[in-house]
């Protein structure tokens, strides 16, 4: 191997090494990524595709003085290697290990923390405006994927940048796909730009021909430059010129694996007086054949065998997402008014069976959560039953529309909030620990939380046949549970056992932790009962009859605005004491779920200890 990724000054190599050597560096980085991610799991395909582009950026720009913002953030593995963090990959995304996303606390080269998509252009424009006010001279660059480029906030930023003529660089990393198939007119627009070489070919031909004309050829070509924009628009008339019509200089399409050419174009763009967009064509999973064949599988993957690409530890237990998708597909067989809506995460949320069985009733709107909610409102207004499947943390982006467009009109829309609670390795940008709070505060919203896959299936069928808006929030991972199967869900909570001293009200998937805590306390002579809280809102008003010394609320949501606070406010004058156990008021780091639950004090042992301290 030519380079030692753990010891060599890779930034210096990017700056000074001959271009040919940089291709060797790129291949060594790919091999390193495949080796490390096969052991830890992580986002592989997107990083394999961006190796040469990351190297080219470091060759041109002077990080950390120059600011590079990677949209979404899970595509920064190469950036982390180049900025001296290769040794951290042994503990990538593990508890107390290196994050899979940019972290300011990790390195001065991480200038902005990104987790949800499409924010980089807005952030870059803000940084550039601050730079100009301060009279500084550093460059600001946003690296954004074509999937993220479909989100509305990008066009709000582009509109502002073009109007102000902010000197900012935008790198469009176009691999032709996001986690799900890219959809929409903007995707088709990019397809046309990818295939359009008419203008560049015509310009090259004219330059070559006039260059051979003695004496007057070169002056003639210089004279044509004044008309180049008209020529460009003429040549691109079929493909459109959206970017340049916004006042942003377009460069491309550019081969994302030609380092020398990328460096030249990035330099030209950085020297241009005004905003620029460089359209770079890459391939997701580049350099690892199995990943190139199955890029979605390797977008985010657990530990795997690098020879076969097969995940090392597989579970036969169905996930909550699979239960949701299969159940909704069956419901739609019986009810022709049921439709499914996704926001670029249809496969991830389990909707592939629905798409295959009911293609005409499946709508993927792209990375546009706000639009998904209002689109659903429109369908509900016309008598359909839309079920909107979005990750809990992603739904936060559509909060206003949940209120104004759905709940205010009391429309029957079912929101399936996948990845609720602590999600694990993706960390604070993806933990779904706010949904019980932001959903419960909305008038008219029913909020449900299943404790296992059986209850999710029953709950979904119940929700589809309700009136008004309803949200079902459920965690990531296996839908199997340790507890015995509960009685069929019919819209109410279930008392599993009654305690003389303590009654634990466990929300949704926290039921098993509550039951285990109850067993620990029973061994210490404490009589503890457990209730499965499946209906978070409306609040159950029958609990004033609980005959016990202490009532404990347990949830994997923040305390503020959650189930516990609602319970405490309503039952504050009752004879029993109240203990709320929830996620603390802070952003929770990444790691495995058991470690994070213990960190937050919502694991069985911590629950039992807190209860003991109070009753003793």
N, C-alpha and C positions, 0 to 999 in steps of 0.2 A: 504493500500500500504506500502511495506517495505521501499521504497526509495522515497525521495523527489528530483526529477530530477532538480528542480530549485535551491535548496539550498545545497544538499549534495555534498561532494568532490568525484565525481564519479571516478576520476583517482585513488584516494586512495583506493576506494572500489574495483576497478578492480585489484589493486595490492594485497590487503590484505584479501578480503572476501573469505570464502570457495567457492569452485567451484559451489556447489549446489546453493548458493545464487546468483551467476552470472546468472544462468538461470532465476531466478526471475527478476533480473535487465533487462535481455533481453526482457522478456514479457512486463514489464512496459514501456520500450522504444518503443516497437511496438505499444502499446496502445496509447502512447503519440503522435507518428508519425501519426497514423491514425486520431486521433482527430484534430491535428493541420493542417495537410495537407488537410483534408476535408474542412477546412475553408479558407485556403489561396491558395490552389492548389500547385502543385510542382511535383517533381520526387519521387514517392512513392514506386513502386514495387522494384526497385533496392536497395533501402535503407532497406526495410523490409527483403530482402534476405541476407544482410551483417551484421546483428546486432551482432551475436555471434563472427564472424570473427573480427569485429572492437574491441570488448571487449577483445578477445584473444591477439590482437596486443598490446593493452594498458597494458595488464597484463605482457607481455614479455618485451616490449620496454619502454624506459624512455623518453617520449616526454616532452618537445620539443628538448632535447639534441639529441636523436635519431630521424632521419628524416623519415617520412612516407608520400609518395606521392601517392595520389589516382588518378588514371587515369580518364580522362573525367571530374571528379569533382562533378557531380551531385549526386554521391553516398556517399557524405561526411556528410549527415545529422546526422548519428549516431556519427561520429567523432566530430561533432560540439556539440552535446549533452554531450558527455563524457568529452569534454574540456571546459565545463562551459558556453555554449551559448544557453541553453534550453529556456531561457526567450525571446530570439530573434525570436523564431518561430511564435509568434503572428504577426510579420510583415515580415515573410519570403517572399523574392522576391518582396516586395512592394517598392515603391519609398522611398528612404532614410532608408529602412529597411535592414535586414540581407540578404546577398547574398545567392543564392542557390548553389554557387560554393566556393572553397577554396579562401580565401582572406588574404594576408599577413597583410593588415591593420586591419583585424578583430582580429587576434589571432597569437601569436608566435607559436602555434601548427600547423598553416598552413604554411608549409615550402616552398611550391611551388604552383603557381596558374595554374590550369588546366581547360580547357574548351572543346577543341577539343580532340579527342581520340588519344591514342597510343603513347603519348609523355613521359609517366612516366618512361619507362625503360631507355631511353636515358638520361633523366634528372637525374635519380638515379645514372647512371654510371658516369655522370659528377660530381655530388656531392661527390661520393665515391672517384673519382680520386683527387678532391680537398682536401678531408679529408686526403688521403694518403700523398699528397705533404706537407700538413701542419703538419703531424705527430699526428693528432688527432685520437680518438678511438671510435667515435660514429658509430652506425649502420645506414645503409641506406636501405630502403625497398620501392619497388614499388608495388602497388596493382592495377592489370590490369584485365579487364574482357575478356572473351573468344571472344567476338565480336571485341574488340579493338585489340586482339592478331592476327587478320588476316591482319593487316595493315603492309605494307612493312617496315616502319621505325622501327618497333619492331625487325625485323630480322637483320637490319643493326646494331641495338644496341646489340642484342644477339651475333652477330658475333664478334663485338668489345670487348664485355665483356668476351666472352669465350677465345678470343685470348690473352687478357691482364690478364686474371684470376682476374678480379676486384672483391673484396670482397663486393658483393651486393646481397640482397635478393629480389626475385621476387615472389609475391603471385599471382597466376593465379586464380582469382575468376570466376569459371566456372559454370554458371547457364544454359548453353546450348542454350543461345539465346541472341541476341542484340535487338535493336528496331524493326528490321525486322528479318525474319528467317536468321540464319547464313548460309552462303553458302561456297562452295569451299572445296578443298582437305584438307586444314588445319583444317577446322571444322570436317571433317571426321576423321582426325588423332586424334583430341581430343576425339571424340566419342569412338574411340578404346581404348584410355588410360582410359577413364571413366569406361569402362567395363572390363578392364584387371586387374585381381587379381591373375593371374597365378604365377607370380614371388613371390609375397608376400605370397600366400598360400603355394607354394613349399618351400620357405625359412622357414616358420613357422613349416611345417611338418618335415623338416630335422632337425631343431634345437631341436624340441620336441623329435624326435626319438633318436638322438645321445645323448641328455641329459640323457636318461634313461640307456645308456650303461655304466657299472661300469668302473672306472679308465680311460679308453681311450676316452670315449665319448666326454667330454668337449674339450680336446686337438684336437680331430679330427675336431670338429666344428670350432675351432679357425684356424686350418690349411686351412679349406675351404674358409675362408674369403679372402685369397689372390686371389682366383679364382672367387670371387663373381661377378665381372663385366662381365666375360665371361658367367657365369650362367644367370645373369640378361638379357644380350643381347640375349642369347639363348631362354629364356622364353618369351621375348618380340619380337621375330623375326617377328611375324605376324603384330604386332602393330607398329613397328618401334621404334627408339630411337633417334629421331631428337635432342631433348634437350641435352642429354648427349653426343651426337656426336659433339656438339658445345663446349663441355668442361664445361658444367653447370650441377651441381649435381641436380638430380630430386628426389623430395619427393612426394609420392602420389600414387593414389588419396586419399584425406583426406575428411572425413565427415565435412562439414562446420557448423554443429550444435553440434559437440562434442567438447566443449570448452577445456576439460582436455587434450584430444589427440592433438588438434590443438596447445595448449600451449607447449606440449612436443616437437612436431615436429618443431615448429617455433624456439624454443630454440636450438634444435639440428642444425637447418639450420644456425642460427645466429652464432653458435660456429664453424661452418665448415670453414676451411681456403680456401676460393674460392667462386665463384658465385653459387647461389642455386636458384632453382625454386620449390615452393610448390604448388601443384595442388589441390585446394580446391573446392569441389563440393557443390554448394548452389542452392537454388530455388528462382527464382524471385517472389516477392510478398508473401514470407513465413509468415505464421501466420495470414493472412487476406484472408479468403476463396475466396472472390470475386476477389481479386487481383491475387491470385494464378490461378484462372480460366481464367482471362483476363489480363495477365501481360503486354501486349503491351498497352492496354487501360490505365493502371495505371503507365506506364513508366513516362509520363508527362501528368498530368491531372489538370483541373481547380477545383474549389471548388465543392465538391460532397456530397451526402447524405451517411454517413458511413453505414447506415442500408441496403441500396439498391445498393450503388455504382454508382447511377445515377448522372450525372453532374447537378449542381443546376441551372445554367443559360445556356440554350441552345438557339442558334439562328437558325432560319430556312433558313437564307441567306446562299447561297453557298460560300465557301471559294475560294480564288484564286487557291489553290491547287486542289480543286475538279473540278473547271472549266477547269483547265489545263488537268487533267487526263481524264475527260469525253470527252473533245474536241479531245485530241490526239487519244483516242480510236476510235472515229468516223472517224477521218482522216485516221487511219490505216485500217479501213474497206474498204475504197476506194483506198488506195495506199499501195500495198503489199511490197513496198520498205521501208516503215517507220518502224523503230525499236525504242524501248525505252531502255534506259540504266540508272540504278540507282546505287548508292554506299551505300548500306545497309539502305536506307531511301525510299524505293519504296512506302510503304503505306503512310508515312508522306508527300511525295510529290504528292500524289494523283494518283499513278499509279496502284492501285489495280484493277480497271476496265479494264485497258489495259492488265494486267497479266491474268485476267480471260478470256478475249476475244481473246487475241493473245499470248498465253503462249510461243509459239515457237519463238516469236519476242521480248520477254522481257528478259533482261539480268541484273541481280543484281550481281555486282562484289565484294560485300562486302565493308568494310571500306578501300577503295583504290581509292581515287579520281583521283590520277595521272594515274593509270591504266585505269580508266573509260574513261578519255579523249583520251588516246592513242588507246585504244580499239575502240572507236568511229571513230578515224582517220582511222584505218585499215578497218572498215566496209564502211566508206565513200569512201575510195580509190577503193573499189570494187563495187561501184554503189548504195549502200544503203543510206538511209536518217536517220542517227541516231539522236535521240533527247535525250540529256543527262540532267536528272533532278537532280540537286544538290543544297543544300542551298548556298546562296551567300557567306557566311563566310567560308564555307567548300571548295568552289571552289578556294579560295586563295591558297590552298595547291598545286594546279595543274597549277599554273601560267606559268611555263616554258614550259609545254607541250601544253598549249594553243597557245603559240608562235611557238615553234619548230615543233610540229607534226601536228597542224591543220592549223594555219594561213599561215605559210611559204609555205605550199603546196596548199593553197587556197581551202581547202576541205570543202564540204558542211556539216557542223555539226551544229545542233541547240542546244544551251545551254539554258536550262530553269533554271534561277536563282531564286529559291524560297527564301522566308524570306529576301528579299532585304529591305534596309532601317532600321529603328529602329524596333527591334523585341519585346521589352518589358522586361518581367521578367527574361529572361536568361542573359541579360546584355551584357557587352563589348565583351565577347568571341563569341557572336552570332549575334551582330548587323551587318547587311549587308550594311555597309556605305562606302565601298571602291570599289564596283564593277563597277560603272560608270567610275571610274578613271582607274582601271587596265584593264578593257575591252576596253575602248576608246583609250588607248595608243597603242593598237596592230594594225598594218597595215592590212587593208582588213576586219576588223571585223565590222559588222553592229550591233549597239546597240539600242534596242527598249525597251520602258517602257510604259505599259498600264495604263490607268487611272481607269479602272473598269473591271469587268468580261467579259462584252460584247467585249470590245476592246482586252482583252487578247485572247479570242477565235478567233477573226478575225485576230489578229496579228500572232497567232500560225499557222493558215492555210496559211497566207501570207509567213511566214518564211520558212515553210516546202517546199514551191515551189520556193524559191529563189535560187541563186547560192552563193557559198562561205560561210564562217562562220558567224553565227548570234547569238547574245545573247539577250534573253528576260528576263528582271528583274522585279519582282513583289513582293509585300509585303505579310506578313502573315495576315491571318484573312479574314474578310468578303470582298467579291468582289462587294458588293453593294455600290453604291455611292449616294451622295446627288444631284449631278447634273443631268440634263436631259440626255437622251441617245444621244451620238454623232453620226454623220454620220459614215458610215462603213469605217473602216481603210483600206486604199489602198496604204500605204507606205509613207504617208506624215503627217504633223502636221495640227492642226485645229485651226483657229482663231475663238474663241467663241464670243468675243466682242472687239471693238477697243476703246482705250482711248485717249483723247486729251493730257493729261498730263503724264500718266503712262501706260505702257504695261507690264504685268507680264507674263513671259514665264515659265509655271509650268510643271516640268518634272513628267510624269506618275501620280502616286497616290497623288501627292501634289496638284492636280487640285482643289479639294474641299477647301483646306486651302486658295488657291489663290482666289477663287470665294468669299469666306467669307471675306477675307481681302479687296477685291474690294468693297463689300457691305458696310463695315465699312467706307472706305474712301469716297465712294459716299455720305454717310450721312453727311460727313464733307465738301461736295462740291468739291471733287476731282474726276475728270473724269478718270476712270481706266478701261483698257481693259485686257482681259485674253486670252492667247493662250495655248492650250493643246500641250505640247511637247511630242510626242509619239516616234519620231525618234531622238535619242541623237547623234548618229553617223551613217552616215555622217552628218556633221553640215549643217543645212539649210542655204543656201547662199542668200535667198530672203529677209532676215530680214533687209537688209540695206535700204529697202523702208519704214520701220516703221516711221511714222510721229508723233513723240511724244517727250516729253521733257526727259523722263527717261524710260529706259528699265530695268526691274528687273528679274533676273534669280532666280528660286526657285527649290531646289532639296533636297532630303533626303540622300545625299551623302556628303562626305567631300569636302570642297572647292578645295583642292589641286588636280589638275588633272581632276576635274569633268566638268560637262556641263558648269557651269558658267565661269570657267577659259578659256575654249575653246572658248566660245562666246566672252569674253572680248579680247582675243588675236586676233581674226579674225575681230572684229568690233571696235577696239580701235580708229580708225580715223573717225568714223561716227559722225554725228551732235548731236546724243542723248547721254545723260549720262548713265552710267551703274552701277547698284547695284547688287552684287552677294550675295544671301542669301543661306547658306548651313550649314551642320554640322560643328561645330568648330573643330579646330585642336587639338583634345584631345579624349581620350577614354571615351565614355558615359556610365554612370552607369546604373543599372537596374531599372525598374519601369514600370508603365502603360504608354501607348503611349502618351496620352494627356500631362501628366506631363513631359515626356522626350522631346516632341516637344517644349513645353514652355521653358524648360531648355536650349534647343539648339537655341531658337529664331526662330523656323520655324512654329510656330502656327499662326493662322490668326491675332490675336491681336498684336503679336510682329512684324509680317510682316508689318501691317498697321502703327505701330508706327515708324518703321525704315524708311519707305517711307515718312511719314509726316515730319520727322526731316530733310530729304534731300530737299524736295521740298519747305519747308518753309524757 
